[in-house]
Amino acid sequence: MSKARSRHAATIEASLERFAEVCEDPVALVYDRLFEASPEMKVLFWRDSNGAIKGEMLSRVFAALLDFVGERKYADNMIASEIFVHEGYDVPRGTFSTFFGVLADSVKAALGDEWTQDLAEAWRELLAEIDAYIAAVPSYTASSGAAA
């Protein structure tokens, strides 16, 4: 059963659409900012010589965000499963919060003067909801093979 759309769904959707229109290379902008905020993450992308992995990941993040603010048919489970997968690569779950914050900052930077107080409020509420969701995802213990 899907959940009600976020009251900011249309605002978030429009900001992501506009970001895609005005940002020449969203992958470079987002990941350059991520690596600046969390330099330890860069080494995890050693195989991504052409940016395809980062591009695929960002595409999946956009889709998950749109579902998260929308009908939420799969975003909750997708984020939780990605947390489990990434913990296997020793990526702390806090990095997910960092990543979503970096994405919001990247959208703000790309939109420039088009960034409004309504957008800031919508993204602030979305990030708070995502942070709460991430914190509530049970931790996975590899030794037991089960969620704790």
C-alpha atoms as one frame of an Amber mdcrd trajectory, in Angstrom:
protein
   0.000   0.000   0.000   1.411   3.363  -0.978   1.647   6.317   1.358   0.338
   9.821   0.789   2.460  12.137  -1.304   4.647  14.587   0.554   3.184  18.060
   0.741   6.366  19.172  -1.008   6.322  16.515  -3.731   5.619  18.911  -6.593
   8.287  21.335  -5.373  10.950  18.624  -5.081   9.970  17.132  -8.454  10.151
  20.539 -10.157  13.531  21.304  -8.583  14.995  18.016  -9.816  13.596  18.611
 -13.306  15.065  22.099 -13.368  18.382  20.769 -12.033  18.524  18.334 -14.958
  17.803  21.197 -17.381  20.354  23.718 -16.105  23.204  21.517 -14.869  25.526
  20.480 -17.672  26.969  17.538 -15.722  24.977  16.635 -12.588  27.157  13.584
 -11.918  30.358  15.627 -11.763  28.764  18.359  -9.653  27.259  15.974  -7.106
  30.237  13.630  -6.785  32.831  16.420  -6.709  30.883  17.888  -3.794  30.525
  14.469  -2.143  34.252  13.809  -2.352  34.940  17.260  -0.963  32.621  16.579
   1.995  33.738  12.938   2.431  37.144  12.405   0.797  37.247   8.813   2.072
  34.430   7.963  -0.351  36.505   8.659  -3.448  38.638   5.532  -3.066  35.508
   3.371  -3.228  35.041   4.451  -6.846  38.452   3.286  -8.049  36.880   1.092
 -10.762  34.656   3.868 -12.118  37.075   5.200 -14.731  34.358   6.559 -17.032
  31.764   7.734 -14.466  29.207   5.058 -15.366  28.879   3.746 -11.811  28.412
   7.225 -10.361  25.922   8.039 -13.127  23.906   4.891 -12.463  23.906   5.545
  -8.732  22.756   9.144  -9.180  20.014   8.024 -11.552  18.773   5.549  -8.935
  18.896   8.262  -6.260  16.724  10.551  -8.408  14.212   7.748  -8.954  14.161
   6.871  -5.252  13.713  10.510  -4.227  10.836  10.980  -6.642   9.156   7.872
  -5.247   9.988   8.875  -1.645   8.128  12.190  -2.031   5.514  10.555  -4.225
   3.534   7.383  -3.688   6.408   5.618  -1.947   5.861   2.299  -3.625   9.485
   1.163  -3.329  11.808   3.937  -2.097  11.723   2.871   1.559  12.799  -0.676
   0.755  15.312   0.441  -1.853  17.041   2.824   0.550  17.114   0.169   3.274
  18.552  -2.457   0.933  21.177  -0.030  -0.366  22.190   0.748   3.218  22.735
  -2.989   3.806  24.664  -3.408   0.545  26.850  -0.367   1.153  27.591  -1.394
   4.730  29.208  -4.443   3.120  31.599  -2.011   1.414  32.268  -0.368   4.796
  30.238   2.701   3.849  28.764   4.097   7.059  25.029   4.684   6.888  25.621
   8.336   7.767  27.102   8.690   4.302  23.580   8.315   2.917  22.485  11.410
   4.830  25.614  13.190   3.638  24.896  12.183   0.041  21.304  13.426   0.093
  22.485  16.698   1.671  25.152  17.062  -1.008  22.497  16.488  -3.658  20.326
  19.240  -2.158  23.318  21.605  -2.060  24.108  20.729  -5.678  20.543  21.495
  -6.754  20.745  24.805  -4.886  24.069  25.689  -6.539  22.830  24.802 -10.021
  19.568  26.711  -9.621  21.311  29.827  -8.326  18.840  32.714  -8.140  15.978
  30.313  -8.873  16.473  28.746  -5.420  13.640  30.040  -3.223  12.638  29.842
   0.412   9.926  27.355  -0.622  12.582  25.134  -2.198  14.805  25.462   0.866
  11.926  24.476   3.158  10.876  21.564   0.949  14.410  20.170   0.791  15.012
  20.765   4.517  11.876  18.768   5.384  12.730  16.042   2.886  16.261  15.678
   4.255  14.948  15.517   7.831  12.492  12.789   6.839  15.196  10.837   5.012
  17.575  11.189   7.977  14.883   9.854  10.325  14.195   6.974   7.953  17.905
   6.098   7.654  18.304   6.152  11.438  15.336   3.787  11.811  16.643   1.172
   9.354  17.801  -1.821  11.426  21.517  -2.495  11.279  22.698  -5.607   9.530
  25.178  -7.842  11.236  27.151  -9.823   8.701  28.249 -12.390  11.252  24.695
 -13.454  12.032  23.370 -12.848   8.523  20.317 -11.097   9.916  19.045  -7.651
  10.700  19.641  -6.668  14.302
